[in-house]
Amino acid sequence: MSLNPKIQSWHGRTVWLVGASSGIGRAVAAKLHAAGARVIVSARQADLLNDFAAQHPGAQPLALDVMNEQSLLAAVQQIVRHHGQIDLCMYCAGYYQPMRAQRFSLSDALRHLDINYIGALKLLQALLPQLLEQSRQGKPGHLSLVSSVAGYRGLPKSLAYGPSKAALSHLAEALYLDLSPEHIGVSVINPGFVATPLTAQNDFAMPALISAEQAASEILKGWSKGEFEIHFPKRFTLWLKLLSHLGHGLYFRAVRRATGL
């Protein structure tokens, strides 16, 4: 069942991807650009954004730090001033460092929380008034948050990352309940293992690993179907969903067997 308006044509739509300098965000930006969208890419690394824009004529680089509330507000104002509205915004800024309890770091755990969750809240502060105003004018937009299957339940070496993504997934559900009556689309993206600079740090088996380009295709497919939760690869994410209903003992044994940890 479609829980959101289906987005099946991107021609002329203004899309803003926050955290698009590499990985899934950059791959999605490339596919949206090819589909005819007006693409704005944001991240801290201006050089990587400029490189993307050079390879994708018409794309707009807009460097910012998600921890800076003023820069996010200025970005929203600049995009609306130049393009009139924001049809879709995807928050794909992310931070991941493998962590286990034996080497717990409070500073690193808080950094995960800042980038993966608090940054999304700061984006909401800047973006929600614009999306609500657009909707009142009959031009509703869509907000998409990139979470992770690591937010479903605890996973090895995900002591800091998993809880931050669990919070983001919970946030998306609450946003949907509030914003769907306003005709504003909300989706949460829960990838499994995707080959990116972040997952390259892993030294354990990553079941059903896919490329960032494959992930981007799944995301666009999910938006075209009006899905709330977009999860992939299905054979892995559905397996995790099934495991989540098992008792803790069975769950822990299954995860340890799959990852070798």
Secondary structure, 3 states (H helix, E strand, C coil): CCCCCCCCCCCCCEEEEECCCCHHHHHHHHHHHHCCCEEEEECCCHHHHHHHHHHCCCCEECCCCCCCHHHHHHHHHHHHHHHCCCCEEEECCCCCCCECHHHCCHHHHHHHHHHHHHHHHHHHHHHHHHHHHHHHCCCCCEEEEECCHHHCCCCCCECCHHHHHHHHHHHHHHHHHHHHHHCCEEEEEEECCEECCCHHHCCCCCCCCEEHHHHHHHHHHHHHHCCCEEEECHHHHHHHHHHCCCCHHHHHHHHHHHHCC
